Amino acid sequence: MSAAAIAAIAVTGVLVLALAFYLLWVIVILRQLVDTLGKVTFGVAAISHRVSPVGPLVQQINTDLTAVAETLEGLVADIGQRTEQAS
């Protein structure tokens, strides 16, 4: 076997090892990413569970505030009419 063939095999071996190293490194990074995304998903689910009772409360508050706003608009209209009659 010639020296050029041995050098080509050695260079090919080094390239294969380098690619294997980088692919293994990518696998490690992706596993860490999957772990982190799992934690984030768990956290978001916990937050969603904790705030689920807020929706009906906000709807009740909105209903009450709508009634207050309508009452205040009626009072403003009455005061406006009285000031026009007084003038």
C-alpha positions as CSV (number, residue, x, y, z in Angstrom):
1,M,0.0,0.0,0.0
2,S,1.4,3.4,-0.9
3,A,2.0,6.2,1.5
4,A,-0.8,8.3,-0.2
5,A,-3.3,5.5,0.4
6,I,-2.3,5.3,4.1
7,A,-2.5,9.0,4.5
8,A,-6.0,9.1,2.8
9,I,-7.2,6.3,5.2
10,A,-5.8,8.2,8.2
11,V,-7.4,11.5,7.1
12,T,-10.7,9.7,6.5
13,G,-10.5,8.1,9.9
14,V,-9.8,11.4,11.6
15,L,-12.8,13.0,9.8
16,V,-15.1,10.1,10.8
17,L,-13.9,10.5,14.4
18,A,-14.5,14.2,14.3
19,L,-18.0,13.8,12.8
20,A,-18.8,11.2,15.4
21,F,-17.6,13.5,18.2
22,Y,-19.7,16.4,16.9
23,L,-22.8,14.2,16.5
24,L,-22.4,12.9,20.0
25,W,-22.1,16.4,21.2
26,V,-25.3,17.4,19.4
27,I,-27.0,14.4,21.0
28,V,-25.9,15.6,24.5
29,I,-27.1,19.2,23.7
30,L,-30.5,17.9,22.4
31,R,-31.0,15.7,25.5
32,Q,-30.3,18.7,27.7
33,L,-32.8,20.7,25.6
34,V,-35.5,18.0,26.0
35,D,-34.9,18.0,29.7
36,T,-35.2,21.8,29.9
37,L,-38.3,21.8,27.7
38,G,-39.9,19.1,29.9
39,K,-39.3,21.3,33.0
40,V,-40.8,24.4,31.2
41,T,-43.8,22.4,30.1
42,F,-44.3,21.2,33.7
43,G,-44.1,24.7,35.0
44,V,-46.5,26.1,32.4
45,A,-49.0,23.3,33.3
46,A,-48.6,24.1,37.0
47,I,-49.2,27.8,36.3
48,S,-52.3,27.0,34.2
49,H,-53.7,24.8,36.9
50,R,-53.1,27.5,39.5
51,V,-54.8,30.3,37.5
52,S,-57.8,28.3,36.3
53,P,-60.1,29.6,39.0
54,V,-59.3,33.2,38.0
55,G,-61.5,33.1,34.8
56,P,-64.9,32.8,36.5
57,L,-63.8,35.4,39.1
58,V,-62.8,37.9,36.4
59,Q,-66.2,37.3,34.6
60,Q,-68.1,38.0,37.9
61,I,-66.0,41.2,38.5
62,N,-66.7,42.3,34.9
63,T,-70.4,41.7,35.3
64,D,-70.4,43.7,38.6
65,L,-68.4,46.6,37.0
66,T,-70.7,46.7,34.0
67,A,-73.6,47.2,36.4
68,V,-71.7,49.9,38.2
69,A,-70.8,51.6,35.0
70,E,-74.4,51.6,33.8
71,T,-75.6,53.1,37.1
72,L,-72.9,55.8,37.0
73,E,-73.9,56.7,33.4
74,G,-77.5,57.0,34.6
75,L,-76.4,59.3,37.4
76,V,-74.4,61.4,35.0
77,A,-77.4,61.7,32.7
78,D,-79.7,62.7,35.6
79,I,-77.2,65.3,36.8
80,G,-77.0,66.7,33.3
81,Q,-80.7,67.0,33.0
82,R,-81.1,68.7,36.4
83,T,-78.4,71.2,35.6
84,E,-80.1,72.0,32.3
85,Q,-83.4,72.4,34.0
86,A,-81.9,74.6,36.7
87,S,-80.4,77.0,34.1
